[in-house]
Amino acid sequence: MALFIDNPSFPVGLKVIAIDQHTTVLNTIQDMCNRFHYHVTKCNTASDAFKLLERKGCFDVMLIDDHMPNMDAYHFVQHATEKLNIPVIMMSVDPTKSSVMKSISYGACAYWTKPLYEDQFKTMWQHVVRKGLIENKELEISASLEVQGLTKRGREDDDAPKETNVKKARLSWSPKLHQRFLWAVNQLGLDKARPKKILKVMDVHGLSVGHVASHLQKYRIHLKKSTDEKKHGRKKSKLSDEFQAKSIDQARFYDFQAEWIDCGTGSYLHNLMA
């Protein structure tokens, strides 16, 4: 998911992927998004949408109809929120309380009633902001607690000051923290990615240049080994498996938040729990 922090033009340029079997609906979405200078990618089949999401991986928000042919829209929503880490808005011409509740349970952040209208798109960017702020806060807390724990263990070992310094410099990289690292490297470009620049882009409290430098070194080794393994057909190394696991396992986190779900005849206030 692209990040909005430090982007003065946000939400201009918001990257939207719209999935609906009806061309008229997709054209309406295109028209609405153009009014607010959002970038839209339209898909009328699940297979096309899946390929785009897996290949690009750079959408800010997804709109999807709840009745797509040849696919389970709800499981697709779950995949997008858990694996691709983007907020998803479901759409329907005949919303019911059960369908709204089901969409929420599978990870949707909102449920829109068709026909769609301008105000829905005007505030759509708020879902991106909310998710980004919550995840950023989680990263700060996670990194801070991990560093505090290492520092505490270091203080307890008064007889080995050199070992203490080593322990303080280590950090357990969670899948979400690693994903933030990958995002920062992608923004800078691998050739220009330097520890100080990566640290600034990541903007996570508790991280140091040393943490990032060590992780970047391991990441470069991982890339080199992965390239060699593909070229020569060798078995994956333990390091490659570790980085692949971190890249795939993007932790889902919504925290406790209130979300208005527009159902045409009224609004339902729901609490989303991770």
C-alpha positions in Angstrom: 0.0 0.0 0.0 1.4 3.4 -1.0 1.9 5.7 1.9 0.4 9.2 2.3 2.8 10.5 5.0 4.8 13.6 3.9 2.9 13.9 0.6 1.4 17.4 0.5 -0.7 16.6 -2.6 -2.5 13.7 -1.0 -5.2 12.5 -1.7 -4.5 13.7 -5.3 -3.1 10.7 -7.1 -4.8 8.1 -4.9 -4.4 4.7 -6.6 -7.7 2.9 -6.9 -8.5 -0.5 -8.4 -12.2 -1.1 -9.2 -13.6 -4.6 -9.8 -17.1 -5.0 -11.2 -18.6 -7.1 -14.0 -20.6 -4.1 -15.3 -18.9 -1.7 -17.6 -21.4 1.1 -16.7 -20.4 0.8 -13.0 -16.7 0.9 -13.9 -17.2 4.0 -16.0 -19.1 5.7 -13.2 -16.3 4.9 -10.8 -13.8 6.3 -13.4 -15.8 9.5 -13.7 -16.1 10.0 -10.0 -12.4 9.4 -9.4 -11.4 11.8 -12.1 -13.2 14.5 -10.3 -10.9 14.1 -7.4 -7.8 13.4 -9.5 -7.5 9.7 -8.4 -5.8 7.2 -10.6 -8.1 4.3 -11.5 -7.5 0.8 -12.8 -10.7 -1.0 -13.9 -11.2 -4.8 -14.0 -14.4 -6.7 -15.0 -13.0 -10.2 -14.2 -11.6 -11.6 -11.0 -8.6 -13.2 -12.9 -7.5 -9.9 -14.3 -7.9 -8.2 -10.9 -5.8 -10.9 -9.2 -3.0 -10.6 -11.8 -2.9 -6.8 -11.4 -2.9 -6.9 -7.6 -0.1 -9.5 -7.5 2.0 -7.9 -10.1 1.8 -4.2 -9.2 1.1 -4.3 -5.5 0.9 -0.5 -5.4 -2.8 0.3 -5.0 -4.0 2.4 -2.1 -7.6 1.2 -2.0 -9.8 -1.4 -3.7 -13.5 -1.3 -4.7 -15.2 -4.6 -5.4 -18.8 -5.7 -6.1 -20.1 -8.4 -3.8 -21.5 -10.5 -6.6 -18.7 -11.2 -9.0 -19.0 -14.2 -11.3 -16.6 -17.1 -11.0 -15.2 -15.9 -7.6 -16.0 -15.6 -4.0 -15.8 -11.8 -3.5 -15.6 -12.2 0.3 -12.6 -14.5 0.2 -11.0 -12.2 -2.4 -11.5 -9.3 0.1 -9.8 -11.4 2.8 -6.9 -12.1 0.5 -6.5 -8.3 -0.3 -6.6 -7.2 3.3 -4.4 -9.9 4.7 -1.8 -10.6 2.0 -1.8 -7.4 0.0 -2.4 -5.1 2.9 -4.8 -2.6 1.3 -8.2 -1.3 2.5 -11.2 -2.8 0.6 -14.6 -1.2 0.0 -17.4 -3.6 -1.0 -20.3 -2.5 -3.2 -23.8 -3.8 -3.7 -27.2 -3.0 -5.2 -29.1 -5.0 -2.6 -27.3 -4.6 0.8 -28.5 -6.5 3.8 -27.5 -6.5 7.4 -26.0 -10.0 7.0 -24.0 -9.1 3.9 -22.6 -6.0 5.6 -21.6 -8.0 8.7 -20.1 -10.7 6.5 -18.0 -8.1 4.5 -16.7 -6.7 7.8 -15.8 -10.1 9.1 -13.7 -10.7 6.0 -11.9 -7.5 6.4 -13.8 -4.8 4.4 -13.5 -1.3 5.8 -16.7 0.0 4.2 -19.8 -1.1 2.3 -21.2 1.1 -0.4 -24.7 1.0 -1.8 -25.2 1.4 -5.6 -25.9 3.6 -7.4 -22.7 5.3 -6.2 -22.5 9.0 -5.5 -19.9 11.7 -5.4 -19.6 12.1 -1.6 -18.5 8.5 -1.2 -15.5 9.2 -3.4 -14.8 12.5 -1.8 -14.1 10.9 1.5 -12.7 7.6 0.3 -9.1 8.6 1.1 -10.0 8.6 4.8 -9.9 4.8 4.8 -6.3 4.9 3.5 -5.3 7.4 6.2 -7.0 5.5 9.0 -5.3 2.2 8.1 -1.9 3.9 7.5 -2.0 5.7 10.9 -3.0 2.6 12.8 -0.3 0.5 11.2 2.3 3.2 11.8 1.4 3.3 15.4 1.6 -0.4 15.7 5.0 -0.4 14.2 6.2 2.3 16.6 4.9 0.4 19.6 6.3 -3.0 18.4 9.8 -1.6 17.7 9.9 0.4 20.9 8.9 -2.6 23.1 11.5 -4.8 21.3 14.3 -2.3 21.8 13.3 -1.6 25.4 13.4 -5.4 26.1 16.8 -5.7 24.6 18.1 -2.7 26.5 16.7 -4.1 29.8 18.4 -7.4 29.3 21.7 -5.6 28.5 21.5 -3.7 31.8 21.1 -6.9 33.7 24.3 -8.3 32.4 26.7 -5.9 34.2 29.6 -8.4 34.0 29.7 -8.4 30.2 29.5 -4.8 28.9 30.7 -5.7 25.4 27.9 -8.3 25.0 25.4 -5.7 26.3 26.3 -3.4 23.5 25.8 -6.1 20.9 22.4 -7.0 22.4 21.2 -3.4 22.3 21.9 -3.2 18.6 19.8 -6.3 17.7 16.2 -6.1 16.7 13.6 -8.8 16.0 12.1 -7.8 12.6 8.4 -8.6 12.6 6.7 -9.4 9.2 5.0 -6.0 9.3 8.3 -4.1 10.1 10.0 -6.0 7.3 7.2 -5.0 4.9 7.7 -1.4 5.9 11.5 -1.9 5.2 10.7 -3.3 1.7 8.3 -0.4 1.0 11.0 2.1 1.9 13.6 0.3 -0.3 11.2 0.3 -3.2 10.5 4.0 -2.8 14.2 4.9 -2.9 15.2 2.3 -5.4 17.6 -0.5 -4.4 20.6 1.2 -5.9 20.0 4.4 -3.9 18.8 2.8 -0.7 21.1 3.7 2.1 20.5 3.0 5.8 20.0 6.6 6.7 17.6 7.2 3.9 15.7 4.0 4.6 15.4 4.9 8.2 14.0 8.3 7.3 11.4 6.9 4.9 10.3 4.1 7.3 9.8 6.7 10.1 9.5 4.1 12.8 10.2 5.0 16.4 12.8 2.8 18.1 14.7 1.9 14.9 18.3 3.0 14.5 20.7 3.3 11.5 22.5 0.3 12.9 19.3 -1.8 12.8 18.5 -0.8 9.2 22.1 -1.2 8.0 22.3 -4.8 9.4 18.9 -5.7 7.9 19.8 -4.1 4.5 23.0 -6.1 4.4 21.1 -9.4 5.0 18.5 -8.4 2.5 21.1 -7.8 -0.2 22.7 -11.2 0.6 19.2 -12.7 0.3 18.6 -11.1 -3.1 22.0 -12.3 -4.4 21.4 -15.9 -3.1 17.9 -15.9 -4.6 19.3 -14.9 -8.0 21.9 -17.6 -7.8 19.4 -20.2 -6.7 17.1 -19.4 -9.6 20.0 -19.4 -12.1 21.5 -22.6 -11.0 18.4 -24.4 -9.6 19.9 -24.8 -6.1 17.9 -25.4 -3.0 16.8 -22.3 -1.1 19.0 -21.3 1.9 17.7 -20.7 5.3 18.1 -17.0 4.9 16.1 -17.0 1.7 13.3 -18.8 3.5 13.3 -16.4 6.3 13.0 -13.3 4.1 10.4 -14.9 1.9 8.3 -15.8 5.0 8.6 -12.2 6.3 7.5 -10.8 2.9 4.5 -13.1 2.6 3.3 -13.0 6.1 2.0 -9.4 6.3 0.2 -9.2 9.6 -3.4 -8.0 9.5 -4.1 -5.1 11.9 -7.2 -3.0 12.2 -7.1 -2.4 16.0 -10.4 -1.2 17.6 -12.0 1.4 15.3 -15.5 2.6 14.4 -16.6 2.6 10.8 -19.8 3.9 9.3 -21.3 1.5 6.7 -23.7 3.1 4.4 -26.6 0.8 3.6 -28.9 3.2 1.7 -31.8 3.1 4.2 -29.5 4.0 7.1 -26.1 3.8 8.6 -24.7 1.0 10.8 -21.9 1.7 13.2 -19.7 -1.3 13.6 -16.5 -2.0 15.6 -13.8 -3.7 13.6 -11.5 -5.9 15.7 -8.3 -7.5 14.6 
